Amino acid sequence: MKTLERTITQIKQSFTDYFIIHHLEVAVGGIRVVKKDNQIYSVSPIFVLPEHQGKGNAQEVFTMVEQIYDDAKSWKSGTILQEKGNCYLYEKIGYKNTGARKVINDKMTMVFYEKYL
């Protein structure tokens, strides 16, 4: 779990943008975009409240973010392998699994995705 101090530090980073995800004028999640060198961007994290998942909100947000950062050559992101819905989402919107993994503990493994434009 992130600490409040760490979150505030990330929000203040000049290379980081945060967006609140709204559906019908209700805040349902958020996304952080990290601008890296050479027109490489990453999403870390994106989240949608459970009661609003599976309704296309995340897909729509990824489309919007890719339009905002239309100079991107590639996008990177990571998610939890055990969260099958997250993995499905990334693959559905054109991200490819890099094969890289990072075991956090016996119940959580991070997997990493990339999308080249």
N, C-alpha and C positions, 0 to 999 in steps of 0.2 A: 504494500500500500504506500502510495506517495505521501510524503508529508506536505503540509500546507506551505511551508517555506520553500520546498523544492518546486512546487507548482508555481508559486509566485515568481521564483527565479526564472523558470522556463517561460512564463508569460512575458517577462521583461526582456528576453533575449531579442536582439535586433534581427536575427535570422529566423525567428519563429512567428507564425501567425496562428491565432486561435479563432475559430468560428463556432457559434452556437447553432445547432441544427434545430430548425423549427418545422412543425407540421401543424397547419391550421392555426397559426399564431401561438402555438404552445411549444416551449422549449422541450425537445425530446432527446437531445444528445449534444455531442460536441466533436470537433476534429481539430487536431494540431498539425500544421504543415511546417516542416523544417526545410528551409532553403539551404542547399549545400552548394559546393563549388561546381562549376562546369554544367550548370543547368540540370542538376540532379536534385530531386526533391524527395522528401520522405513524409509519410503519414505516421504519426506516433503520438498519441493514440487516436483512434476514432471509437466512439461509443454511442450507442443508442439504448435508451431505456427499454427494459425487457418487454413492456406492454406495447412498444412501438416497433419492435423488431419484426422482420419478415413482411414488411409493407412497402419495401422499395426505397425507404428513406436513405439508407447508406449508399445505395447505387446512385441515387439522384445527387447526393452530396459529392461523391467521387467525380461524377460528370461535371458538376459545377466547378469543383476545385481544379480539374484539368483545364477547364475553359479560362478560369482566372489566371492560372499559371501556364499560359499557352506557349511559353518559351521552353518548357521542360523537355529534356531529351529522354529522361527516364524518371520513374517513380520507384521508391522502395518502401517496404513496410514489413513488419513482423507481427505474428499473432501466435496464439497458443494452439498447438497441434490438437489438443484434446477438445478444443472448441470447433467442432466440425462445421458449424454454420459460418464461422468466420473464414475458414479455409475455402469453403464453397463460394462465399461471396467474392473473395479475391480472384479465384479462378474464373468465376462467371464474368467478371468485369475486365478480364484480359491479363491479369497478373500471372506470372509463372513462378512456380516454386523453385528456389535456387538450389535446393538440396541441403543447404546449411541448416544445422540444428544446434540448439543450446539447451541442454538439460538443466532445468532450474531445480527440480526435485523429482521424486518418484511419481508425482501426479501432474507435473507441468513441464512441457518441452516447448521451446520457442521454435517456430519455423519462419523462414524468411522468403519474401516474394519480391519480384521486380517486374516492371512493365516498361517496355521500351516503346517510344513513340516515333 
